[in-house]
Structures are given as C-alpha cells and as structure tokens.
Amino acid sequence: MANDAPFFFIVNPRAGAGGRKFAGIAARMRALGVSYAAAATTKPGDARTLSKLALGHGFRAIVCVGGDGTVNEVVNGFVTPEGLVDRRAVLGVIPSGTMQDFARGASLPVGRDAALARLLDGRESAIDVGRIRFADGRVHVFVNVVGAGFDAEVAGRAADVRGGAITSIPAHVLGFASALAAYQNKEISLTFEDQPGSAARLRCNAVIAANGPSYAGVMNFAPGATLDDGRLDVVLVGDVAKIELLLNLPRVLAGTHVAHEKVTTYRVRGLSLESGDDALVQADGEVVGRLPARVDVLPGALRLIR
C-alpha cells in the first residue's frame, strides 16, 4: 500500500484512551504528509454507518481506533446486501480498547506508535470472517468469536450496566456474577455442515465458534484457532454445574479446559444452532440476536493490514 493512499479513521473515544491515542496519530500523520480523514463515534452503531459511508467514498483503507466491539461494527459496514464482504474493503486497526482479543489473534501491535508504523507499512493479508444468519434474514459478521448460551448472557448483562462510571471490565465482572446467579443451562440442537449425521440435541452451558484463539481478554478459549485456516473452532461446554464452571476458570486461562470431560471441540466450516429455550447470541462480545441461527466462515474474505 502506498503511503499517499487515503486512510479513513473511525475513532471510538470511549474505548480505552481512543481519543487521546488518535490525537497523537493525527499529529504523526500530518508530520509525515500522509492523507487521511477521520470521524468519531458517539453511540453504538455509528462505526458501522461510518464504515459503510467511507467505503462508498473510495477510501483505500478504513482504520478502526477502538476495541473488539468497534472492530466488529466497522467490519459489518463492509457487508454487502448478499451477505458477503465487499472486496474493496481494507481494514486497519489501532487497538484502543479493554480486551483486544482480535488484535492478539491477528498478532497486531497494541502500542500506538508500533500500530501506526504497522499501518503505514501497509502489508496486507487475507483473513477469514465468520457470518451469522438469523431466522429473520438478518446477517451479522464477526472477526473473532460468536457464542450462544452463558457467554452471551454475560455479554447482555454487562451491556445493561455498562456506561458512565462503569467501564467494560467491571461491567463484565458484574455481568458474569449476575449471569452465574441466574443462568440455567439450555437445550441446544447443533448440526455441523461438513459432518453428515452430526445433528445432536443436548443440554449445555455454551456453544462458542471461534475464528481467533483469545476471548474476554485473558481466556485462551480456542487455543488452536487461527484467522486464516478457513475453519471455525467450536468449543462446546456441556452441562456443567456453576461450581464446576468456577473451579475450571483457571484452566480456561491456560487453554487446558479443552481436555475437560464435559468440553468437546470441533473444527468445521459451519454449523446450525436451535433452541427451544431463549438463548442469546453474542458476536465479538456484543449481543446481536437470539437462536436459531446458522454460522459459517467466509475464507479469506477480509484484507487486513498486519
């Protein structure tokens, strides 16, 4: 990528030190004579709208200054009416959030100066994008992880309390505690697209399909997942009791939970999920709908500066 190609920065000032981080980036870009434009988000959904507008105006690369949720919104701005990713889209990321799961999975530098240097170096590689299709026809994509069950319940409860003085990490702690107290494992039916006869219905705590390995900032939830293998790593957490879930959290941090007798892993191109219970669905840490849903992978669909 030539350095005179225009960049469009989408800045989430509420994500970490997003506003302050971008101020330093803007000064450096001006000093280098690199063309750019920028806009800040003010509410959820803005990043998706800005991304779509910027793509339509022919910017060479759209750069997210924010965390996983903002990256998710930006990439959803690239989605075409056919539910694919616009091939013109090039994503850059200056990490500025709490968790940074996607940045870690993509081996992106987290520090401002190193991230900007990587952006200006401009080397692109193709990564996979996950896609969720809901029963009402909605399509939502994700770059890191989608989950149904307990993890989505935590995300929903965290969103309910986040804001003002309660930032992302304490909101997720409160969401976890609240969900743990009230959540009941759900009956979920699964069918794996590329495994004939795989249909099963079982009571489980959560079903998570991962594009990248890291989740919730510190969890090595899908240790074998990579962003460019054309597969989703599915981690099925079975009918675990609440005390069992708590006792095994250290194993999730280390990635050794996949050997637990009530955890099953699969590597698939896609899966369908249904539930007679009310099961939320989260994508990259934000609740985006409810089951039923079909999840698949779009191999090499997104160009990422990395």
Secondary structure, 3 states (H helix, E strand, C coil): CCCCCCEEEEECCCCCCHHHHHHHHHHHHHHHCCCEEEEECCCCCHHHHHHHHHHHCCCCEEEEEECHHHHHHHHHCCECCCCCECCCCEEEEEECCCCCHHHHHCCCCCCHHHHHHHHHHCCEEEEEEEEEEECCCCEEEECCEEEEEHHHHHHHHHHHHCECCECHHHHHHHHHHHHHHHCCCEEEEEEECCCCCCCEEEEECEEEEECCCCECCCECCCCCCCCCCCCEEEEEECCCCHHHHHHCHHHHHHCHHHHCCCEEEEEECEEEEECCCCCEEEECCEEEEECCEEEEEEEEEEEEEC
